């Protein structure tokens, strides 16, 4: 199995990328990120199961903001992957909607 599909099939990957992409600047304080996952009725464990791999493939990263609070963000590489996934989704759903 390809590295992409081995990673993407895990619950938490798409959720993490979607949540991070939804924020201005594709970054958010870690505490707010966790709250957003809860509000979307996603399990935090889903994120923690894929966190190390997302970091390893440099799809997400951490930094400190001006208040020294931990911020999680989607990297340029992660943003490119998110866009490709959206393109694939559009191709698949477009095919379904045309006779």
C-alpha positions in Angstrom: 0.0 0.0 0.0 1.3 3.5 -0.8 2.4 5.8 2.0 -0.5 8.2 1.1 -3.2 5.6 1.4 -1.7 4.1 4.5 -1.9 7.5 6.2 -5.1 8.9 4.7 -7.2 5.9 5.6 -6.6 6.6 9.3 -9.4 8.4 11.1 -8.1 11.8 12.1 -6.0 12.8 9.1 -8.8 14.4 7.0 -10.4 15.9 10.1 -7.1 17.5 11.2 -6.4 19.0 7.8 -10.0 20.3 7.5 -10.0 21.9 10.9 -6.7 23.6 10.4 -7.6 24.8 6.9 -10.7 26.4 8.3 -8.8 28.9 10.4 -7.5 32.2 9.1 -3.8 31.7 8.4 -4.3 27.9 8.7 -3.2 28.1 12.3 -4.8 28.0 15.7 -4.0 27.7 19.4 -3.8 24.1 20.3 -6.5 24.5 23.0 -8.9 26.0 20.5 -8.0 23.2 18.0 -9.0 20.6 20.6 -12.2 22.5 21.3 -13.1 22.6 17.6 -12.6 18.9 17.3 -14.9 18.3 20.3 -17.5 20.7 18.8 -17.4 18.7 15.5 -18.0 15.6 17.6 -14.6 14.2 16.7 -12.6 12.2 19.2 -9.3 13.7 20.3 -7.8 10.2 20.2 -8.3 10.2 16.5 -5.9 13.2 16.3 -3.4 11.8 18.7 -3.3 8.5 16.7 -2.1 10.3 13.6 -0.3 13.3 15.1 3.2 11.8 14.9 2.7 10.7 11.3 1.4 14.1 10.3 4.5 15.7 11.9 6.8 13.1 10.4 5.5 13.8 6.9 5.6 17.6 7.7 1.9 18.1 7.0 1.4 19.9 10.3 3.8 21.7 12.7 3.8 23.6 16.0 5.1 27.0 17.0 4.8 29.4 19.8 2.7 32.6 19.4 3.6 36.0 20.9 2.0 34.9 24.2 4.1 31.7 24.2 1.1 29.6 23.6 1.4 26.5 21.5 -0.1 27.0 18.0 -0.7 24.1 15.6 -0.7 24.8 11.9 -1.0 23.2 8.5 2.3 23.5 6.6 2.6 24.4 3.0 3.1 20.8 2.2 0.0 19.9 4.2 -2.0 22.6 2.4 -0.9 21.3 -1.0 -2.1 17.8 0.0 -5.4 19.2 1.3 -6.0 21.0 -2.0 -5.2 17.8 -4.0 -7.7 15.8 -1.9 -10.3 18.5 -2.5 -9.6 18.2 -6.3 -10.0 14.4 -6.1 -13.3 14.8 -4.2 -14.6 17.2 -6.8 -13.7 14.8 -9.7 -15.5 12.0 -8.0 -18.6 13.9 -7.1 -18.8 15.6 -10.5 -18.8 12.2 -12.1 -21.7 11.2 -9.9 -23.8 14.3 -10.7 -23.5 14.1 -14.5 -25.7 11.6 -16.4 
